[in-house]
Every structure is written in structure tokens, then in C-alpha cells.
Amino acid sequence: MIRCDRCQRRLRNINAAAVNGWNCIARNGDIVGYVCSDCQTPEENAEAEIRYATLDYRCDAFGNITTRPKGTTP
């Protein structure tokens, strides 16, 4: 079950509409937490939007989240 680390709100339906606005917190490629859209600061939201616009996110063979600049080849 996914919950916001700040307010403990539960992410009820894991689909594109429900997840919209939620951010994950990653350290060294591992997801360590989540923050709902209501708890994000404007700065956190801006950072997430910039990253989403410039990076491709992937999950490697070990389950770690990796990023690569958009438009680059593997």
C-alpha cells in the first residue's frame, strides 16, 4: 500500500489519473517514499515537472530506478 510520507493519505487506485501529482522519493535508485500532490511544496512540484520533461525513467534488471536524458539512445 502506498501512503504519503507526510500526511499518510493512501493512494487508492494505481492508475494514471490517481497517480497524477504524486512523487516518489528515491535514494541510490531505490524508492524510499512517496509524497502526495497536496503535501508537495511549489519547489518540489517544479523540480518534478522539470525532471519529467527532461529525463526518461526506467527500471533496471535489479529493480532500481535509472534515468537518462530524453532523446538519447541506450
C-alpha positions as CSV (number, residue, x, y, z in Angstrom):
1,M,0.0,0.0,0.0
2,I,1.4,3.4,-1.0
3,R,0.9,6.2,1.5
4,C,2.2,9.8,1.5
5,D,5.1,10.1,3.9
6,R,3.9,13.5,5.2
7,C,0.1,13.2,5.7
8,Q,-0.3,9.3,5.5
9,R,-3.0,9.7,2.8
10,R,-3.4,6.5,0.9
11,L,-3.1,6.2,-2.9
12,R,-6.3,4.3,-3.6
13,N,-6.2,3.4,-7.3
14,I,-2.9,3.0,-9.0
15,N,-3.8,4.3,-12.4
16,A,-2.7,7.4,-14.4
17,A,-5.4,9.6,-13.0
18,A,-4.8,8.7,-9.4
19,V,-1.0,8.8,-9.5
20,N,-1.0,12.2,-11.3
21,G,0.7,14.7,-8.9
22,W,2.3,12.1,-6.6
23,N,6.1,12.0,-6.5
24,C,8.3,9.2,-5.3
25,I,11.4,9.8,-3.2
26,A,14.4,7.8,-4.5
27,R,17.8,7.3,-3.0
28,N,20.5,5.5,-4.9
29,G,17.9,4.2,-7.4
30,D,15.6,2.7,-4.7
31,I,12.1,4.2,-4.0
32,V,12.1,5.0,-0.3
33,G,8.9,7.1,0.0
34,Y,6.1,9.0,-1.6
35,V,4.6,12.5,-1.4
36,C,1.0,13.3,-2.5
37,S,0.3,16.4,-4.5
38,D,-1.3,18.2,-1.5
39,C,1.9,17.9,0.5
40,Q,4.4,18.9,-2.1
41,T,5.9,22.4,-1.9
42,P,5.8,24.5,-5.1
43,E,9.6,24.0,-5.4
44,E,9.2,20.2,-5.2
45,N,6.5,20.3,-7.8
46,A,8.6,22.4,-10.1
47,E,11.6,20.1,-9.8
48,A,9.4,17.1,-10.6
49,E,8.0,18.8,-13.7
50,I,11.4,19.7,-14.9
51,R,12.7,16.2,-14.4
52,Y,9.7,14.7,-16.1
53,A,10.2,17.0,-19.1
54,T,14.0,16.2,-19.4
55,L,14.5,12.7,-18.2
56,D,13.4,9.2,-19.2
57,Y,12.8,6.9,-16.1
58,R,13.4,3.2,-16.4
59,C,13.6,0.2,-14.1
60,D,16.8,-1.8,-14.5
61,A,17.1,-5.6,-14.1
62,F,17.7,-5.2,-10.4
63,G,14.6,-3.1,-9.8
64,N,16.5,0.1,-9.4
65,I,15.1,3.3,-11.0
66,T,17.5,4.8,-13.5
67,T,17.3,8.0,-15.6
68,R,18.7,9.1,-18.9
69,P,18.3,12.4,-20.7
70,K,15.3,12.3,-23.1
71,G,16.3,11.8,-26.7
72,T,19.4,9.9,-26.0
73,T,19.9,6.3,-27.1
74,P,20.8,3.4,-24.7
